[in-house]
Amino acid sequence: MKTYWLLNDQLHRNYLKNIKKNKDHVLFIEAYDHFHQHSYHKQRIFFLIAAMRNFANDLKKNGYAVTYIKAATIEEGWSSFIADQNNSETIISMPVDYNQRQKIQQLMQSETTVTFSHNENTKGNFMFSEDELLDMAKNSKTQESFYRKARIKTEILIENKQKPVGGKWNYDTLNRKPAKNITEKPGSLPVYSLNRISKDALSDCQARFQETPGKLDSLHLPLTRKDALDFLDNFIENRLAGFGPYQDAMLSGHPFMFHSLLSAHLNCGLLCPNEVIQKVLDAYQNESIPLSSAEGFIRQIIGWREFVRAVYLQQMPEYLMLNYFDHQHSLPDFFWTADTELHCLAETLQDVLTFGYSHHIQRLMVLSNFANLIFVKPSILSDWFNQMYTDSWDWVVVPNVIGMSMYADGGLMATKPYISSGKYIQKMSNYCINCRYDPAEKTTPDACPFNSLYWNFISRHKEKLQNNPRMNLILSQWGKMDQKTQAAILEKASAIQQSFFPKDF
């Protein structure tokens, strides 16, 4: 008998291809130490537990021999399993997350009663196997070059083997419309009732994880593959057309906007990237969505999602500790309470506390932008994202935060730091309308903190920024300010920093 051990990010049919129903065994271990690793948001814990239990139950219904073990640790769960089994081989596909992979490898080395096989070629819930991915990334200096390779390799939105459909590789210029241009507000998400298994998982989480952050009273994600497929169809029918032009827009009271909220399902395996992309292509070919929306969404999956996975596999574990600007601050307490007068931060953080979610531009240009401007240590922000988001896995969080959001890798992933003053948030959202701070002011008592903090960042790091051609204009603007104006801005920024970190000043 062979045992196929599936982890909580391997809830996908690709992992079942070689399993013989009447001969082999499928193992799941629900290890609670994993959920305490980062003091995860309640909704992330609930989502993973409920999704894994539902997936295991579906396998049982379809005739698979399934053992589902609840244990304090992976090691304890494994010991419990082998004590009752006489299997000679356990097959496991290595997880992408570095720490989880290390733990599995240690177990494989220490276990003498069974033979472990590493299923290296399984693509699982990705577009490419690890070997394919790393080969593609080897000579890709930028995300854009990687994306084009991926498009050509998969022939997605490609004609004549190498040319992009429509004549352009991406439609970014059409996909950056601000919130004020929205004529029809985003619709509400479909609601799915909890089955018995999900209700039991909810009760267990409420009892076991009372001290972890977040709430469990606004559940919004489907927990079974059937419901996840319906959720995908609903997105394509009702929100995908708006995702293209308004993917960077932010509206007060609309946390989900036109976004898919499918990343958690892709990352755990309930949905396969190939099937998601195919449904998007079908919608485009049926002329129900424009090419710009189809390409913009597909790029997130075939381009960005696979690219950050390649960076993670190539660069860990050293990548997590990169700190190009040598920032050392912790996060302000309001990142766990949303108690701040900055409306953009308060609303975004409240969304995170309530749903374990905010969309990508809130993550990049509100939360990460602010953290960078107040000199938060990148690894601390990375831990916070890992802790607070339902779709967080280390392999996707670390490159996005360390590289994309914080520029802590010095430009490996991004061509310039993603920082901005309050003007960007004012342009892309309606947050500033109800904020006590004025995005047009830099040094007055009611001036938006983003403004002085932004110029303070430029001043402090000008030597490291001056070799970046994309920063020349901003550096020039700072240099043209008179000394009195510069001094007032830096004094204002220092006072703001001191209000957040009084012990450091």
Secondary structure, DSSP 8 states (H G I E B T S, - for coil): -EEEE--TT--SGGGGTT--TTT-EEEEEEEHHHHTTTT--HHHHHHHHHHHHHHHHHHHHTT-EEEEEEESSHHHHHHHHHHT---SEEEE---SSHHHHHHHHHHHHH--SSEEEE-TT--TTSSS-HHHHHHHHHT--SHHHHHHHHHHHHTTTEETTTEEGGG-S--GGGS---GGG-SS-----------HHHHHHHHHHHHH-TTSSS-SS---S--SHHHHHHHHHHHHHHTHHHHHHHTT-B-TT-SSTT----HHHHHHTSS-HHHHHHHHHHHHHTTSS-HHHHHHHHIIIIIIIHHHHHHHHHHTTGGGG--TT---B---GGGTT---S-HHHHHHHHHHHHHS---HHHIIIIIIHHHHHTTB-HHHHHHHHHHH-TT--HHHHHIIIIIIIT-TTSSSS-SS-----HHHHHHHBSGGGG-SSBTT-SSSTTB-HHHHHHHHHHHHTHHHHTT-GGGHHHHHHHHHS-HHHHHHHHHHHHHHHHHH-GGG-
